[in-house]
Amino acid sequence: MKFVCQKNAILKELSNALDFTSQRNTMAVYANVCLVLEGNNLTLKATDQKMSYVSEMAVEGIDNGSTTVVCDKFLNIIKNLPESNIVFEDDDDKIKISPEGTSIEFKLRTIEASAFPSLDFADEDGYFKVSQKDFTDMINQVIFAVSDDESKYAMNGALLEKDGSGLVMVGTDGRRLSYINRKIESEIPDFPKATIPSKFLNLIRKLAVGEGDFEINVSANSISLKFGSCTISSSLIKNDFPAYKRVIPEHQSRFCIVNISLLSDALKRVSLMVENKYKKVILEFDENKLTVYCNESDVGAGKEVIDCKYEGEPQRCAMNYTYLLSPLKVMDGVDARIEFSEPGRPFTVKADSERDYLHVIMPMNLN
């Protein structure tokens, strides 16, 4: 195998492929990227057994062939080469890397392509289109609520399901829940409910360019996405996702409307005096004012009063400030609407103007 390509072109593809390799697997080939050259088309493949990546790029092909090479070392070598065309040549059990017009030469050991696992993607028939913007918006609204506690395996991803002409995505860690129901212009075929691992969702956000569509296919065991010259896939989390509809309150008797920026800034300032272990702040709702404070500790205390729209009896609750700050960061509009019935029951946080998402937060014990 021998080909020539520009440094930046292959650098981008290898950077993407690296996220799909595994450095901890006992089989060395899972740390490698597979290169397959046919004519002037180079295919790059990577997998960690749970997730897979395939992409194609145009090169100046000289001799067809295939091989695999350790991805992180390959990437780091190319990063540090001068800006120029690079010649890649597979020779027995090594690949030679030589920038044109220089005396630089690297050789990396390879593993033959026959040792690389075959990658299975979904059938062409089952794909449906969703704009990249819509799908990444959905991920952004729920990803922070997904649990990173491995003992809560069923919550280590976000649920994706069809709802009429829309898609629902939900994330929860048992103490908070984020929900979005996005209407989709294209027709969506029926597909089984899918719990998508958070790592894969974060990679989708990283690879998305914000324009064009994702073509998505969801089967009982995996999800595949196609965009541009790239196809990625992931196995799904098998455990049953919690019954999230039971968590979302149907009616709450009290509400507070508050400026998103003012509340976010107040939380950030008061949190400077909060103990990191509990991250607890107190919210006190009174006639058209909201007080954010933390209890006196060995370090000190913080307090801030901001204007809001609230009517009714004064109410006080305790909350993990990060649980409130995270949804505020991704909300559209100027004001947030905080709904609740009583301090010990779930709080609903949503944009005051009509949006297709909401966030449910369980309060903490006041004592």
GIJO-V137441 format. One record per pair of residues at least 12 apart in sequence whose C-alpha atoms are under 7 Angstrom apart, sorted by the first residue. I is the first residue (numbers start at 1). GAP is how many residues later the second one is. If there is no record, write none. Layout:
i: [I,I]
gap: [GAP,GAP]
This chain:
i: [1,1,1,1,1,1,1,2,2,2,2,2,2,2,3,3,3,3,3,3,3,3,4,4,4,4,4,4,4,5,5,5,5,5,6,6,6,7,7,7,7,7,11,11,11,14,15,17,17,17,18,18,20,20,20,20,20,20,21,21,21,22,29,29,30,30,31,31,32,32,32,32,32,33,33,33,33,33,33,34,34,34,34,34,35,35,35,36,36,36,37,37,37,38,39,39,40,40,40,40,41,41,41,41,42,42,42,42,43,43,43,44,50,50,51,51,51,52,52,52,53,53,53,54,54,54,55,55,55,56,56,66,67,67,67,67,68,68,68,68,69,69,69,84,84,85,85,86,86,86,87,87,93,93,93,94,94,94,94,95,95,95,95,96,121,121,122,122,126,127,127,127,128,128,128,128,129,129,129,129,129,130,130,130,130,131,131,131,132,132,132,132,132,132,133,133,136,138,138,139,141,141,142,142,142,142,143,143,144,145,145,145,145,145,145,146,146,146,146,147,147,154,154,154,154,155,155,155,156,156,157,157,157,157,157,158,158,158,158,158,158,159,159,159,159,159,160,160,160,161,161,162,165,165,165,166,166,166,166,167,167,167,168,168,168,169,175,175,176,176,176,177,177,177,178,178,178,179,179,179,180,180,180,181,181,182,191,191,192,192,194,195,195,196,196,197,197,200,213,214,214,215,221,221,222,222,222,223,248,252,252,252,253,253,254,254,254,255,255,255,255,255,256,256,256,256,256,256,257,257,257,257,257,257,257,257,258,258,258,258,258,259,259,259,260,260,260,260,264,264,266,266,267,270,270,270,270,273,273,273,273,274,279,279,280,280,280,280,280,281,281,281,281,281,281,282,282,282,282,283,283,283,284,284,284,285,285,285,286,286,286,286,287,287,287,288,288,288,288,288,289,289,289,289,289,290,290,290,290,291,291,291,292,292,315,316,317,317,317,318,318,318,318,319,319,320,323,327,331,332,333,335,335,336,336,336,336,337,337,337,337,338,344,345,345,346,346,346,346,347,347,347,348,348]
gap: [36,62,63,64,65,88,89,59,60,61,62,86,87,88,56,57,58,59,60,84,85,86,55,56,57,81,82,83,84,54,55,80,81,82,78,79,80,71,76,77,78,79,64,67,68,61,60,16,29,36,53,54,26,27,28,31,32,33,25,26,27,26,82,87,17,18,39,40,14,36,37,38,39,12,13,35,36,37,38,12,33,34,35,79,31,32,33,29,30,31,27,28,29,26,22,25,18,19,20,21,15,16,17,18,14,15,16,17,12,13,14,12,184,185,182,183,184,180,181,182,178,179,180,176,177,178,174,175,176,173,174,47,43,44,45,46,42,43,44,45,40,41,42,15,16,14,15,12,13,14,12,13,16,17,18,13,14,15,16,12,13,14,15,12,103,112,95,102,91,88,89,90,60,87,88,89,57,84,85,86,87,54,83,84,85,81,82,83,76,78,79,80,81,82,77,78,69,31,42,62,37,189,28,29,36,37,28,55,182,26,27,28,31,32,33,12,25,26,27,25,26,83,85,86,87,17,18,86,41,42,14,38,39,40,41,12,13,37,38,39,40,12,35,36,37,82,33,34,35,32,33,28,18,19,23,15,16,17,18,14,15,16,12,13,14,12,186,187,184,185,186,182,183,184,180,181,182,178,179,180,176,177,178,175,176,174,27,28,27,28,42,41,42,40,41,39,40,34,14,12,13,12,14,15,12,13,14,12,112,87,88,89,87,88,85,86,87,55,82,83,84,85,52,53,54,81,82,83,51,52,53,78,79,80,81,95,50,51,77,78,79,75,76,77,68,74,75,76,61,64,26,38,54,23,24,32,33,26,27,28,29,20,41,42,14,38,39,40,41,12,13,37,38,39,40,12,35,36,37,33,34,35,31,32,33,29,30,31,24,27,28,29,23,24,25,19,20,21,22,23,16,17,18,19,21,15,16,17,18,13,14,15,12,13,28,27,26,46,49,45,46,47,48,44,45,44,38,32,20,19,18,16,17,13,14,15,16,12,13,14,15,12,19,17,18,14,15,16,17,13,14,15,12,13]
